[in-house]
Amino acid sequence: MSRDVVKSAARVIHVLEYFDDVRRAATVSEIAEHHDWPLSSTSVLMRSLVTLGYLDYEPATRTYMPTTRVALLGNWIQANLFKDGQLMHLMEWLSEQTGETVVVAARNGLGAHYIQVLQATNPMRMVVRLGTVRPLCWSGSGWMLLSTMDDDTIRKLAQRHNADVAPGNSAIPGRRIDIPRLIEVIADVRARGYAFSANQVTANGGLIAMLLPTAPGDKPLVIGLAGLTNVLEANLDRYVAVMRDGIARHIG
């Protein structure tokens, strides 16, 4: 965990993200075991969230569940996408059509942060954790986010990335970026309207990414299909068509 993150704050977020991932009630022991936390401190944290109104506790089953208050947090942000469950309907539709893992990513510093994940239903699949961060400069979701920026901004971000991965600096893991080559990649992404990365971050894994329509002033969001590289390559044209159709149907 980064030294810049307060442990107690991080644990609250991890608890809420856990519920968003499993989508069911859970016990203290489940949450403690999943995160490798002490049972006693996890129990104190969960009781605190109940007191604050963010979790409900069911004594009969000894389980916790997020309250409506959690659902209402941030519902004013990018309301055009999140109202009436449009984005979730799109993710579920893409899952039904492809069986692949569906992710939504937003920029977070030099990373593309997965803020929503719907796990794959295919027998052979790639599991992606909610909250995963991919490098902005060498991932499909990152390339798609960079495509919304001008080339000078992209160069500056790539320079920052290279400074962070310089020998002796472990701020972020990764490799140095060939900046002229990155500019070419982003130009190609803009022309195609989608990004396809294969084996960039995960061996034998890839992502097909597209921008979601957003209102003026909203931050860019990307939706992607994550899966095994050979499956994505074999279905690239179909998946791209399905994603375009899905965005038109559910977001407009």
N, C-alpha and C positions, 0 to 999 in steps of 0.2 A: 504494500500500500504506500502511496506517495506520502512523504513527510508533510506535505501541505494539507493533508486531509485529517480532520479531527476524527478519532476513532469512533466516538459515540455517534457523531453525525452520520458517518459512513454506514454504521450498523443499522440505523433507522432506515436509510435508503435501501440497503440490501434486503431488509425485511419486507418492505413494500414491493420491491422488484421480485422477490421470491414469490409472493402471492400473485403478482401479475403473470408470472411464468407458469405456476402450477394451476392457478384458477380454481382453487378449492380451499376449504378450511384446513388448518394445519396445527399440529401440537408444538409445544415449546421444544420438545426433544427432536422433532423432525428438523426444525429450523436450526437448532444448535448443531446437530450432526451435519447438516448440509453445509454450514459455513465454518465448521470446526471451531465453534465458540464454546466457552464454559456454560454448562446448563444453568448454573445459578444466576450469572449476569444476564443471560438471554431471558430468563424468567422475569427478572426485574425490568428489563427493557420492554418486554411485551405488556406487563402490567401498567407500565408508564404510558404506553400508547393507548391502552384501554381508557385510562384516566383522562387522557387528552382528547378522547373521542375519535381516534383513528382506527381502533380495532374493537371488535365485539368479542366477548368471551362466552363460550357455551360450557357451563359447568358439567353437564351430563356427559359430554364427550371430551371435555378438557381441550377443546380446540378454539382457535382464534380465526377471525375473518375480518377483512377490511370493511369499514363502514362506508356509507354513501358520501361522507365527508371527504374521503380519499378520492372518490370518483369525481368530485366537483373541483378538486384542486387543479388549477391551470386550465379549466375549460374555456376560459376567455381567450386563451392563446391560440391563434390560427383557427378561429372558430369555423371558418369555411370548410376546413378539412375534418374537424372532429365532431361537428354538430350532427345529430341524428345517427351517429355511428358510421358515417360514410367510410372513413378510413378502415375501420375494422371489417366492414362488409367487403371492401375491396380485398383486404388481406385474406379473408376467408374464401372469397371467390377464387383468388389466385391459387390458394392451397388446393381447393377442389379440382381446379383445372390442370394443375401440374404435379401435385404431390410433394413439391419441394418446400424447403424452409423459406418463409417470407419474412423479410426484415424491413424496418423503416429506420433511416439514419439521418442524423443532423450533425452539423459541424460542432466540434468542441475543441477549440484551440487548434492544434495540429492533427487532430484526429476526427474520424467519422464515428459517431457514437450511436450504437444501436439502441433506440429508445422504445421500439416495439419488435417483438419476435413471435412468430407463429411457427412452431416446429413442424418439420416435414412428416408426411404420412407414408412416404415410400419406404419399402423394406430396406433398401440400400440408400442411406441418407447421411447428411451432414448436420450434426447438432450444433446450434449456435446459442450461446448464452445471452440473455437480456443484459444490457449494460456493456457488452463487448465494445471495445474501441479499436478501430482499424486505422492505420496511418493514412493521413489525408493524401499524401503524395504517391503512395504506391498500393492503392486498393481500388476496386471498382466503385465502391460507394464514395470514396474520397475523390476519385477522378470526376465523378458526376457532380459533386459539390463544387469542385474547382472550375468546372465548365461554366458556372454562373459568374465567374470573376474575369477581370481583364488580365492580360498576360503579365503586366508589370506586377500586379498583386500576387499572381501565381509564382513568379520568380522570387519575390520577397519571402513568401511562405516556404518555398523550397530551400532558400538560403537559411532560414531559421531551422528547418528540419535538418539540414546538413550540419549546422552548428551543434545541434542537440545530439547528433549521433557521432560527433567527432571523437577520436580516441581519448579516453579519460573522462568522457562526459556520458553518463548513463541516464540522462533525463528521459529519453525514450529509446526503446530498442528499435533496431532496424538497420537500414543500409543507406549509404549516401545516394542522392538523387542526381542523375544526369539531367541537368535543368533544360538544355535545348531539346533533349529527347522528350522530357515531360511536356513541354509546350506543344510538340508535335502530337503526342498522345491526346492531349486535351482538345486540340483542333479536330482530330479525328472523332473524338467523342461528341463534340458539338455537331459535326456534320451528320453523324449517324443518329443522334438523338438518344443513344444509350451507351453504357460502358460495359465491357465484358473483360473481367480479369480472371486469369487461370493460374493457379499455383503461385500466386503472388505472396500471400500471407500464410496460407495453409496448403501443405503438400496434398496434391490430388483433389483440392477443393477450389471452387470458383464462385463468381457472383455475376449476375446480369442486373444492372442497375439503371433506373430511369428517374428523372425528376418528377415530382408531384406538382400539379398546378397549385399555385399559392396566390394569395391576394397581394397587391402592392404593399411593400413595407414588411411583409412577413419573411422570416428566414427560410432559405431553401430547405426542402426535405426530399429525401431520396427513398424510393421503394426498390427492393431487390429480391431476386430469387437466388438463394444460396444452395449449392449442391455439389455433387461429385463432378470433377472437371469433365470426364468423358461423357457423362449424361448431359451436362449443359451444352457441350460442343455438339453432340448428336441432335439436340433439340433446339439449338439456338434460334433459328428462324421462327419456329413455332412458338417458343416461349416469348420472343420479342413481340410477335403479333398478339399473343394472349395478353401480355402486359399492357400494350397499347389499347386493346379492346376493353380491358378491365378498367383502366383509368378513365376512358371515355364514358363507360357505363356508370361508374360509381362516383366519380369526382366531377367530370365534365371539363 
